[in-house]
Amino acid sequence: MTFFGWPSWPKRTAGSGQVTTVHSPCEGSLDYWNSRLRKLGMSLKRTSRFGNEGIVLADPDGIELELVGDASDERWVPWKDSPVDQDHAIRGFHSVTMTVPNPRRRSISWSTTMRFTRPATRPADSV
């Protein structure tokens, strides 16, 4: 996933309208990532996403990202020149979360207009 910052846009606070991407390293790699990111000065917190352990961090613009240890090697091809050992590399996306003020109204739009399905939900206070 690639996204770009817009220097001319005002900073926003986390909350409604925010999209959080969740990336998947393999299951036993969260301690590695916790250590690596803390050494880089990142502030982290632990979380759980659909029963899987995870780490929440924010990029320099304040956009939350998560790592959830729920990846497999199925269909994954390692980047041979990565600075991260293959045993701990991110394998892909786990899920995406969008924080909205009225989930019911948004859900109708997603299902009818965009034809998305709703495989699972979690309450906002479980983060």
C-alpha positions as CSV (number, residue, x, y, z in Angstrom):
1,M,0.0,0.0,0.0
2,T,1.3,3.4,-0.9
3,F,-0.1,6.7,0.3
4,F,1.2,10.2,0.1
5,G,1.2,13.1,2.6
6,W,-0.1,16.5,1.5
7,P,2.1,19.1,3.1
8,S,-0.4,21.9,2.3
9,W,-3.3,20.1,4.1
10,P,-3.9,20.8,7.8
11,K,-3.0,18.1,10.3
12,R,-6.0,16.1,11.5
13,T,-6.6,14.4,14.8
14,A,-7.3,10.7,14.9
15,G,-11.0,9.8,14.9
16,S,-13.9,9.8,12.5
17,G,-13.0,9.4,8.9
18,Q,-9.7,7.8,9.7
19,V,-8.6,4.6,7.8
20,T,-6.3,2.2,9.6
21,T,-4.4,-0.4,7.6
22,V,-3.4,-3.6,9.3
23,H,-0.4,-5.4,8.0
24,S,0.5,-9.0,8.7
25,P,3.9,-10.3,9.8
26,C,4.0,-14.0,10.7
27,E,2.5,-15.0,14.1
28,G,5.8,-15.2,16.1
29,S,7.1,-11.8,14.9
30,L,5.4,-9.3,17.2
31,D,8.2,-9.3,19.8
32,Y,10.7,-8.7,17.0
33,W,8.6,-5.7,15.6
34,N,8.0,-4.4,19.1
35,S,11.7,-4.3,19.8
36,R,12.7,-2.9,16.4
37,L,10.1,-0.1,16.4
38,R,10.9,0.9,20.0
39,K,14.6,1.1,19.1
40,L,13.5,3.6,16.3
41,G,11.8,5.7,19.0
42,M,8.2,4.7,18.1
43,S,5.5,4.7,20.7
44,L,3.5,1.5,20.6
45,K,0.6,-0.2,22.3
46,R,-0.6,-3.8,22.2
47,T,-4.0,-4.6,20.8
48,S,-6.1,-7.6,19.7
49,R,-7.8,-7.8,16.3
50,F,-10.3,-10.6,15.8
51,G,-8.5,-12.8,18.3
52,N,-5.0,-12.1,17.1
53,E,-2.3,-10.2,19.0
54,G,-1.2,-6.9,17.4
55,I,0.8,-3.7,17.8
56,V,-0.6,-0.2,17.1
57,L,1.7,2.6,16.1
58,A,1.4,6.0,14.3
59,D,3.3,7.3,11.4
60,P,4.8,10.8,11.5
61,D,1.5,12.3,10.3
62,G,-0.4,10.6,13.1
63,I,-2.0,8.0,10.9
64,E,-2.4,4.7,12.9
65,L,-1.0,1.5,11.5
66,E,-1.2,-1.9,13.0
67,L,0.8,-5.1,12.8
68,V,-1.2,-8.3,13.5
69,G,0.6,-11.6,13.7
70,D,-1.7,-13.7,11.5
71,A,0.1,-14.3,8.3
72,S,1.0,-17.4,6.4
73,D,3.6,-18.0,3.8
74,E,0.9,-19.0,1.3
75,R,1.4,-17.0,-2.0
76,W,4.1,-14.9,-0.3
77,V,7.4,-14.2,-2.0
78,P,10.1,-12.6,0.2
79,W,12.0,-9.5,-0.8
80,K,15.6,-10.8,-0.9
81,D,17.2,-7.4,-0.2
82,S,15.0,-6.5,2.7
83,P,16.6,-5.1,5.9
84,V,14.2,-7.3,7.8
85,D,14.9,-11.0,8.1
86,Q,12.5,-13.2,6.1
87,D,11.2,-14.8,9.3
88,H,9.8,-11.5,10.5
89,A,8.9,-9.8,7.2
90,I,5.4,-8.4,6.6
91,R,3.5,-10.9,4.5
92,G,0.6,-8.7,3.4
93,F,-2.6,-7.0,4.6
94,H,-4.7,-8.3,7.4
95,S,-7.6,-5.9,7.2
96,V,-8.6,-2.3,7.0
97,T,-10.6,-0.3,9.6
98,M,-12.5,2.9,8.9
99,T,-13.7,4.9,11.9
100,V,-17.1,6.5,11.1
101,P,-19.6,8.5,13.2
102,N,-22.6,6.4,12.1
103,P,-21.7,2.8,11.1
104,R,-25.3,1.9,10.1
105,R,-25.6,4.7,7.5
106,R,-22.1,3.9,6.2
107,S,-22.8,0.2,6.0
108,I,-25.7,0.7,3.7
109,S,-23.5,2.8,1.3
110,W,-20.7,0.1,1.4
111,S,-23.0,-2.8,0.7
112,T,-25.3,-1.2,-1.9
113,T,-23.0,1.1,-3.8
114,M,-19.6,-0.6,-3.4
115,R,-20.8,-4.2,-3.0
116,F,-18.6,-4.7,0.1
117,T,-19.5,-7.4,2.5
118,R,-19.2,-7.2,6.3
119,P,-17.3,-10.3,7.5
120,A,-16.7,-9.1,11.1
121,T,-17.0,-6.1,13.3
122,R,-15.6,-5.1,16.7
123,P,-16.7,-2.4,19.1
124,A,-14.7,0.8,19.2
125,D,-13.8,0.4,22.8
126,S,-12.0,-3.0,22.2
127,V,-8.9,-1.3,20.7
